[in-house]
Amino acid sequence: MNPVPAHHQWLADEGLRLLTFAKASRLPAGFGNLDQKGRLPADATAQTMNTARMTHSFALAHIQGLPGFAHLVDHGIDALMGPLRDADFGGWFASPDAGDSDKAAYLHAFVALAASSAVVARRPGAQALLSEAIDIIDRYFWSEEEGALRESFNRDWSVEEAYRGANSNMHATEAFLALADVTGDSRWLERALRIVERVIHQHGAANEHLVIEHFDRHWRPLRDYNQANPADGFRPFGTTPGHGFEWARLLLHLEAARIRAGLVTPDWLLSDARQLFANNCRYAWQVDGAPGLVYTLDWQQRPLVRQRLHWVHCEASAAASALLQRTGEGEYATWYRRLWDYSERHLIDRVDGSWHHELDVHNRPSSQIWGGKPDLYHAWQAVLIPRLPLAPSLATALAQGSDSRVV
């Protein structure tokens, strides 16, 4: 029997389980953080990050014809055009009650991604949200001189943070791939390539293909950044293997998208993706004797923060599937199966639903970095990516009914 249909059915079933759990995150002003059992705490607040990610994720469900998700996409659009949006100065707050918070590139990249997926899903209000997200990116965040995003501003855009981050630019790359498909404008693929050239082909390649995360505004590495807070959930000290895997996959999506668009496509996109995957596996997998990938490494490639986070394993398995699809090489099939076996054994919660977001060094549930189960986005994409081609981007590929059947 051909094992591919059975595996794809397993992925589809897991996706439905994840989606059902995540529905409970709805709040009047968007979507909030669920606890370990899938409940909203009494003090739960809608957040732009979760609202954008949930809107994107529910749009991907609706595009597939899964019933019960259209109203959730619409709710997300309404929240992003309503209480989460800064009607005075433009852009998005981190949450409805964070009116003095900075305007972060990371959040705006997810708003653009959510809007693009909602447009593909043909939901009312999606195009207006997309137009505004593009306008804000063009007006404030994209730096043509740098070929990358600026990091953040204060509320009225008058003060810019003296920092550049790989994480926000990574998610901008993901969003730009989707924007290229939705708008038909190849400038987004050119921008994505410029980001990748700077962050990965220049800085990452010079660091054993381990991602340098933090820079000053002139793109000089800040190797001591957050040394006193090494387990930060968004800006940890050292290098983050999960981002190495995520970048590896994005390089392959970008390569495929540029070839599909008839654009000049450098060979190093594939070679850098290979090295990112290989070295992050080498330094992060089971390096302390227990199975799993550690959260961070120090600058000597030693495990630093040793918790196992679910999103890291989601991105690793997705990268393995992308490399397998691109190369057909058996080592990636081996890693793919190894990573999913780990996730099934340790991360997937068959009792209370969804996935444990964090495990300790002994692979027991923990909550030092990520409490509860607020994240649908990573695991949901991990069960979709192996069933889709490398290009176009997820929403467009689902709308076209694509299925690469590579695993």
N, C-alpha and C positions, 0 to 999 in steps of 0.2 A: 504494500500500500504506500502511496506517495504521502510522506509525512507533512507536506506543506499545508494542505487544507486543514488538517487537524490542528496544527500550530496556529494558523490564522484564526480558526474558530476559538481557540483558547484565548488569543489576544482580544478578539471581539467580545467574548464573554467577560473578560477582566475589565474591558473598557466600560461595559454597561454597569458593572458593579461599582466602578469608580464614579460614574456619572450619577447613579442613584444616590450614593452617599453624599455627593457634593450639593445636591439640590437644597439641602437644609441650610446652606450658607446664606440664603437670601435675607436681606434686611431692607427696611424702607428706603435707605439711601444708597443701596448697592449690595455688596456681598462682604461677609465678614469671616472671621477665623473660627473654624469648628474645633471642638476639643477632641480628645481621644476616642470618644464614643459617638462622635458626629453630631454633637449638640452645640448650639450657640450659647456661650456664657451670658449671664444676665447683663453684663456690661459690654457686650460685643458692639463694635463700631465698624461701619463700612470703611473699607480702605480702597484707595484707587488701584493699588497693585492687584489685590484680589479681585476687585470688580473688573478690571481690564482682563485679567487672566481667565476669570470665569466666563466673561462675555465671549472671549475668543474660543474657549473650550466648548461652551454650549453652542456656539455657532457651528463649530466643526461637527457636533452631534446632529444639529438640525439639517445641515447640508447633506448628511448621509440618509436623511429621511427618518431619523429616530423621533418618535412622537414625544411631546411633552417638554420640548426645549425652546420653542420659538418665543414663548412669553418670557423666558429667562434671558434670552438674548435682548429682547426689547426692554426688559427691566434694566439690564446693564447699560444699554444705550441711553436710556432716560437718566440714569444716575450720572453717567459721564457727561451728559449735556446739561445736567441739573446741579445737584448739591455738591458734586465733586469738582465742578468746573469753576474757575475764577472768572466771574462775569465782568469784573472791573478791569483786570489787567491781562486776561487771557491765560491759557494753560490750565493745569490741573493741580489741585491741592493733594496732599498725601491722604487726607481724610476730610470729611465735612467740617469737623471742628478744628482743623489745623490751618486756619486762615493766614497765619504768619509763617507757615512752613516754606522751605525752599522749593523752588521748581526744579525737580530732578530729571535729568535726561533719561535715567533708567525707567521712571514711571511713564514718561511721555513716549518712549519706545513701545511700551506695552499698550498704551492707548492707541497708538497707530496700528499695532498688530490687531487689536480687538476690532477696531473700525474696519480694517481691510477684510477681516473674516466675516464681519457682519454685512459688509457690502456684497461679498460673494453669496452670503445666505439670503440676500435680497430683503433685508429687514428695514422697516420704515425708520428714517432718521439716520441710517448708517452713513449715507453719503455726506450728509452735513457734518457728522462727527469726523469722518475721514478728511474732509477738506480742511477742517479746523486743525486737526492734528498735523497735517502736512504743512499748513501755514506756520504753526508754532515751531516745528522743526526747522523749516527754512529760515524763519526770521531770527531765531535765537540760538538754536543748538548746533546746527551744522556749521562747521568752520571750513570754508573752501581752502583757506591757506594751510590748515593742518591736515585736511583730508580725514577728519574725524569729528566726533561730537564734543562740544564743551560739556562740562559736567553738571553744573547747577547754578541757579541764580536766586536772588531773593524774590519776594513776591512781585515787585514792580519791575523786575528785570534790570535794575540799575547797578547791582553788585554781583559780580561773578566769582564763583569759588575758584581759588588758585590751585586746582587739582584736575587731573585727567585720569579717568578710570577705564580699565579694560572691560569691566563687567557691563557698564552701560553701553559701551561701543559694541560689545558682543550681541546684546539684545537689539541694538540698532541694526546690526547686520541681518539678524533674523527678520526684523520688521521690514527692512529695505527690500529683501527678497520677496516678501509678500506684496509690498507696494509696487514693485516692478510688474508683478502679474496683474494686479488690480487696475493699475493706471495705464499699463502699456508703455511706460516711460523708462527707457534704459538708463537714465541718469542714476536711478537707484542702484542698479547693478554696478555702475562706475563708482558710486560712493562706497558701496559694500567692498569692492575690491581695494579701494584706497585705505579703508579701515583695516582690512586684513593684512595688507602690505605693511602697514605701520606696526600694528600690535603683534602680529604673528611672524610674518616673514622677516621683519627687522628685529624686533625685540625678543620675541619668543624663540626664534631660531638660534639666537645668540646665547640663550639660556637653556641649552639642551632641550629645546622644544617644551619647556615648562613655562607656563604663562606668567609674565610679570604683570601684576595687577594694578599697581599704583604708580602714578607719575606726577611730576609737577606740571604747571601749565605749559612748559616748554618741552614736555615729553622726555624729561630726564627721570629715570627710575628712582622711586622712593623705597629703598629696600628696608628701611627701618619703620615704615608706616604701620601704625597700629601694633607695634611690638608689645605694648603693654596690654593689648586686648586681642590676643591671637585668635580667639574663637568667635569674633564678630560674624554675624550672619550674612553680611553683605560686603564688608571690607576687611577680611581677615589678614593678619600678617602672613608673609611668606607667599607660597604659590598654592593654588587650589586645583587639584587634579580634575575635579568635576568640570571645571571650566576648560581644561585641556581637552577633555572628551567632547564637550559641547562645541568648542571651536573646530575640532577635527571634522565633526559632522557638517558644520556650517560651511567649511571650505569646500566640501564635496557638493553641497547644495549649490553653492555659488559657481563652482566649475560647471555643473550640469546646466544651471540657468543661463550662464553666459554662452555655452555651446548652443543651447536651444535658441538663444536670441541672435546667433551668428556673430558674436563679439569675440575679439581676440582674448584667448584664455591661457594664462601662463601654466606651464607644466608643474611649477612648484606647488600649486594648490593641492595636487594629489600627494606629492612627496612630503610636504609639510603635514598633511593630514595623517599620513602613515606614522611619521615620527612623533607627532603629538600623542597618538594613540599608544604607540609602543612604549614611549618613555613614561607616560603617566601610569600605564599598567605596571611597568617595571618598578617604579618607585612607590606606588600607592597600594598595590594589591597584596594583601596578606603579609605585609612587611613587618608586622609585630607578632606574627605567629598565628593569628586568628584570621579566618576568611573575611573578605570584604575590603573595600577601598577606604582609606583614611580621608579625612576632610582636608587637612592641609599638610604641607611639607615646609621645612625650613630651607635656608639657602644652601645647605649642604645635602639636600635631598633626603633628609631624615624625617620620619613621621613626627609631626608636631601635635596637632589636634587630631586625636585618633578616633573620635566618634565616627560611626558610619551613618551617613545621611542618605535618605532614600533618593533624593534628586541626583546625587552623584552616580548612583547605580543605574538610574533611568537613562542618564546621558551616556554612560559607558555602553550600555546595551544598544542604545540607538546608534551610537558611533560605530559599534561593531557591525550592526546590520547595514549601515551605509557603506562601510568599507567592503563588506562582503558583496553587496550589490555592485559596487564600482569595480572590484578586482576579481571576484569569484574565488578568492584564495581561502583555503580551508582553515588557516589559523584564525580568521575572523569568525568563522562558524563555530569554532571551538570556544572562543571567548564569548560569543553571543550566548551559547548554551550555558556556559559556566556562570555568566552574570545572571541569566534568568533563573537558573537553579538556585543561586544565592538569594535572589529576591523572593522567590517562592518559599524558600525555607525560613528566611529571617525577617523579611520586610513586609510581605503581604499579610495583612491581619484578617484571618478568616473568621475571627470571633466578633470583633466590633466593627469591622468594615474598613475600607480604604487600606492605606499602608502606614506602618509605623514610620514617622518622618525622621526619627533619629534612634540609633542604637548605641550602646556604650561599647567599650573595647572588647567585651565578652559577648557582643551581639544580643544584649538584652535591651528592651525599650528604655529610652532615656529622654530627657527634655532639657538639657543644658543649653542647647543652641536653638532648637526648634521645638516648641511645645505644641501639643495638639496635632490636628491633621488639616491644616488650612489649604494645602496645595493640591489642586487637581491637575494643573497644567503639565508638570513634568511626567507623571505616570501616564496620563492620558495620551500625551504625545508619544511616549515610549511604546505604547501598544498600537499606535497608528503608523509610525514611521516605517516599520518593517513591511507593511502592506502597501506602501506607496512608492512611486518613483522618486528619484532625487530631485527632479524638477518636473512640473512647477511646484510652488510652495503648497503647504498642506491643504488650505481651504480650496484653492483652485484645483488641485489634484483630485480632491474628494468630489468636487462639483463635476469634474469630467469623468468620474467613475473609474479612475485609474487603479490598477492593482498590479504591482510588479512581480509578486510571487517569487521572492528571491530566497526566502529562508524555509 
